[in-house]
């Protein structure tokens, strides 16, 4: 599982100018420990390929790591991906290179509540990546909570929320390189649900070890 967390830099000037340290981490399952930690300043962005991939690894990440141009480095190393995606976070294509309207796909699948199909993702450089789109409709209560969050974020940003964003809020949208023969859609969702383990580990670092702030 890869993710990052931040720690504010010490000193009044650092606080007023939002200076911080960013910890980029890889959390290994099933051992429940950090296998990689890299510290940068606030300019060090989150990158899917920042941590070297290993053959046979399954790399799990949230939507901040939906970075098509960085995915080949992971796949070429013999690793696989399970990455969450927003409906606008990729250029969705079919086998012929034609655009796939993801919201239409979600709408058409509203009765079955799931999508599991091949998908191609456009890149800035290089041929589109052939991956697999897995989307699972959320339970009604979770979907309503996601819509409320999306409305708050739109209101905070001063813009009108789109119908596409509201429709996508009902779904967990994932892309993966894992095969449908070995990993059915339910397994892909179960794998992604493990991502909360790194968030819990970050909380322990901050509350128990004292990573909440600098010395």
C-alpha positions in Angstrom: 0.0 0.0 0.0 1.5 3.4 -0.9 0.5 6.7 0.4 1.9 9.9 2.0 1.5 12.0 5.1 2.8 15.4 6.1 4.5 16.9 9.1 4.7 20.7 9.6 8.2 22.2 9.7 9.3 23.9 12.9 9.4 27.6 13.4 6.9 30.4 13.1 7.9 31.3 9.5 7.5 27.7 8.4 3.9 27.7 9.8 2.9 30.9 8.2 4.2 29.9 4.8 2.8 26.3 5.0 6.3 24.7 4.9 6.2 21.0 5.7 7.9 17.6 5.4 6.2 15.0 3.3 6.7 11.3 4.2 6.2 9.0 1.2 5.6 5.5 2.4 5.1 1.9 1.4 3.2 -0.3 3.9 3.8 -4.1 3.5 1.0 -6.6 4.0 0.6 -9.1 5.6 3.5 -8.1 7.9 1.9 -4.8 8.8 5.0 -2.7 8.7 6.6 0.1 6.7 8.9 -1.3 4.1 9.9 2.1 2.6 9.9 5.6 3.9 11.2 8.6 2.0 11.1 12.2 3.3 10.9 15.3 1.1 9.9 18.9 1.5 6.5 20.2 0.4 7.8 20.2 -3.3 8.0 16.4 -3.3 4.8 15.3 -5.0 3.1 12.0 -4.6 4.3 9.6 -7.4 3.1 6.1 -8.1 6.6 5.1 -9.1 8.5 6.9 -6.3 9.0 3.6 -4.5 10.8 0.9 -6.6 8.4 -1.9 -7.5 9.2 -5.6 -7.0 8.3 -8.6 -9.1 5.1 -10.1 -7.9 4.0 -7.1 -5.9 0.4 -5.8 -5.9 0.6 -2.0 -5.4 -2.6 -0.5 -3.9 -3.1 3.3 -4.0 -5.9 5.9 -3.8 -7.0 8.3 -6.5 -4.1 10.7 -6.0 -1.9 8.0 -7.6 -4.0 7.6 -10.7 -1.0 8.5 -12.9 -1.1 6.7 -16.3 2.3 7.9 -17.4 3.9 6.4 -14.3 2.1 3.1 -14.4 4.4 1.4 -17.0 7.4 1.6 -14.6 5.4 -0.6 -12.1 4.1 -3.0 -14.7 7.5 -3.4 -16.4 9.0 -4.4 -13.0 6.6 -7.4 -12.9 4.2 -5.8 -10.4 0.4 -5.3 -10.5 -1.8 -2.3 -9.7 -5.0 -1.6 -7.9 -5.6 2.1 -8.0 -8.8 4.1 -7.3 -9.9 6.5 -10.0 -12.1 9.5 -10.4 -14.4 9.6 -13.3 -12.4 12.5 -14.8 -9.0 11.4 -13.8 -8.2 9.5 -16.9 -8.8 9.4 -20.7 -10.9 6.3 -21.0 -10.7 4.5 -24.3 -12.0 1.3 -25.9 -9.9 -1.3 -27.9 -10.3 0.9 -31.1 -9.0 4.0 -29.3 -12.5 5.6 -29.2 -13.5 7.5 -26.1 -15.5 5.7 -23.4 -18.1 7.8 -21.6 -17.6 6.6 -18.1 -20.7 8.2 -16.7 -22.8 6.5 -19.3 -21.2 3.2 -18.4 -22.0 3.7 -14.8 -25.6 4.7 -15.6 -26.1 1.6 -17.8 -24.8 -0.6 -14.9 -27.0 1.0 -12.2 -29.3 -2.0 -12.0 -26.5 -4.7 -11.8 -24.4 -2.5 -9.5 -21.1 -3.5 -11.0 -18.8 -3.1 -14.0 -15.9 -5.4 -14.9 -14.4 -4.8 -18.3 -11.2 -4.2 -20.2 -10.3 -0.5 -20.5 -7.6 1.4 -22.2 -6.1 4.5 -20.6 -4.6 7.3 -22.7 -1.2 8.7 -21.8 0.7 11.9 -22.7 3.4 9.8 -24.2 3.3 6.3 -25.5 0.5 3.9 -26.5 -2.6 3.6 -24.3 -2.4 1.2 -21.4 -4.6 -1.9 -21.5 -6.0 -2.4 -18.0 -9.2 -3.5 -16.3 -12.0 -1.3 -15.0 -13.8 -2.5 -11.9 -16.6 -0.4 -10.5 -18.9 -1.3 -7.6 -21.9 0.6 -6.6 -21.9 1.8 -3.0 -24.6 1.0 -0.5 -27.3 3.8 -0.4 -26.1 5.3 2.9 -22.4 5.4 1.7 -23.5 6.9 -1.6 -25.5 9.6 0.1 -22.5 10.5 2.3 -20.3 10.7 -0.7 -22.7 13.0 -2.5 -22.8 15.3 0.6 -19.1 15.4 0.6 -18.9 16.3 -3.1 -21.5 19.1 -2.6 -19.5 20.5 0.3 -16.3 20.5 -1.7 -18.0 22.2 -4.6 -19.5 24.8 -2.4 -16.1 25.4 -0.7 -14.5 25.8 -4.1 -17.2 28.2 -5.3 -18.5 26.2 -8.2 -21.6 24.3 -9.2 -21.3 20.5 -8.8 -21.8 18.6 -12.1 -24.3 15.8 -12.5 -21.4 13.6 -13.5 -19.7 14.1 -10.2 -22.9 13.3 -8.4 -23.4 10.1 -10.4 -19.9 9.0 -9.9 -20.2 9.5 -6.1 -22.4 6.4 -6.0 -19.5 4.2 -7.1 -16.1 2.9 -6.1 -14.1 3.1 -9.4 -10.9 1.1 -9.6 -8.4 0.2 -12.3 -6.2 -2.8 -12.1 -3.8 -5.0 -14.0 -4.8 -8.1 -12.2 -6.6 -10.7 -14.4 -10.2 -11.5 -14.0 -9.4 -15.3 -14.1 -7.4 -15.0 -10.9 -9.0 -12.0 -9.2 -12.8 -11.6 -9.5 -14.2 -8.1 -9.0 -15.1 -8.8 -5.4 -11.4 -9.6 -4.7 -10.3 -6.4 -6.3 -12.6 -4.4 -4.0 -11.4 -6.4 -1.0 -7.8 -5.6 -1.9 -8.5 -1.9 -2.2 -10.3 -1.9 1.2 -7.0 -2.9 2.8 -5.7 0.6 2.0 -7.0 1.9 5.4 -4.2 -0.1 7.1 -1.6 2.5 6.0 -3.9 5.4 7.3 -4.1 3.6 10.7 -0.3 3.2 10.7 0.2 6.9 10.0 -2.1 7.8 12.9 0.0 5.5 15.2 3.2 7.2 14.0 1.7 10.6 14.9 0.0 9.8 18.2 2.3 7.2 19.6 5.8 7.9 18.2 5.4 11.6 18.0 5.5 12.3 14.2 2.7 14.8 14.6 5.2 17.7 14.8 8.9 18.3 14.5 11.1 18.5 17.6 
